[in-house]
Amino acid sequence: MKWQGRRQSSNVDDRRGKSTGGKIAIGGGIIGVILLAIQLFTGGDSTEILNQLQDQIPVTTEERELTAEEKELGDFAATVLADTEDVWNELFTQTGANYREPGMVLFTDVVGTACGGASSASGPFYCPSDEKVYMDLGFFEELRTRFGAEGGDFAIAYVIAHEVGHHVQQLLGTAGKVRNLQQGISQSEANELSVALELQADFYAGVWAHHNREYLEEGDIEEALSAANAVGDDAIQKQTSGRIVPDAFTHGTSKQRMDWFKKGYKSGDLNQGNTFSRLQN
């Protein structure tokens, strides 16, 4: 992706390398949920899961100087966020609405949010309570080494765009409707709604990429698709437990995630992103 020397967002709070203290919530048996849910782009569902964490342990992070590579990654993330601001401001304006830009917090080790405490194991997520995207950029090395993604800068761009997609859902009211619908229904039915929400965020990431094509380079879309493929529920379940349980899916299969990203990228049309249609039949 062509990004160097371009505008960076002013809505970035870089907490990496800064000393922190406090508590992070953990709970018995919940670590698996964190790794399989929050870590892998939970976004709008993070509040519910974090509220289930019961115990707390104190955590302290020492202050240190960021490496040149870390600084460059931060600049890249800020540039991608700026690109999402440009695209979504324009798309919202076309519909007569105002786009409220989200914040982005870069952190390592632990972070406090309006949705609760999180650690580096949480990976990227969106907190609807403070309308911020939280990113531990070290997550992407694990995405490559543990889950087999190709890596590359556009894998990071895809994840940021996906989390911003959850912010778009928050502004449009979709996320709130889904949370309401999930009350009082079975877990498998609630999971189906979560899958639809996540696939729509993938679609929105594709829409963003479509409208940001002037900055794309050869191989960028392939990097995004490789990341989407690596974080499909079926791929994760097979990697972590050796078996696939469709009723437990919360994000969609690898194929679904790639297909919806591609649909958004090819069309650039928000009206084609109804991932909930099959649930209405």
Sequence and secondary structure as in RCSB ss.txt:
>XXXX:A:sequence
MKWQGRRQSSNVDDRRGKSTGGKIAIGGGIIGVILLAIQLFTGGDSTEILNQLQDQIPVTTEERELTAEEKELGD
FAATVLADTEDVWNELFTQTGANYREPGMVLFTDVVGTACGGASSASGPFYCPSDEKVYMDLGFFEELRTRFGAE
GGDFAIAYVIAHEVGHHVQQLLGTAGKVRNLQQGISQSEANELSVALELQADFYAGVWAHHNREYLEEGDIEEAL
SAANAVGDDAIQKQTSGRIVPDAFTHGTSKQRMDWFKKGYKSGDLNQGNTFSRLQN
>XXXX:A:secstr
   TTS   S EEE TTS EEEEEEE TTTHHHIIIIITTT GGGHHHHHTT  EEEEEEE      HHHHHHHH
HHHHHHHHHHHHHHHHHHHTT      EEEE SSEEEETTEEEEGGG SEEETTTTEEEE TTHHHHHHHTT   
  HHHHHHHHHHHHHHHHHHHHTHHHHHHHHTTTS HHHHHHHHHHHHHHHHHHHHHHHHHTGGG  TTHHHHHH
HHHHHT HHHHHHHHTSS  GGG SS  HHHHHHHHHHHHHH  GGG  TTGGG  
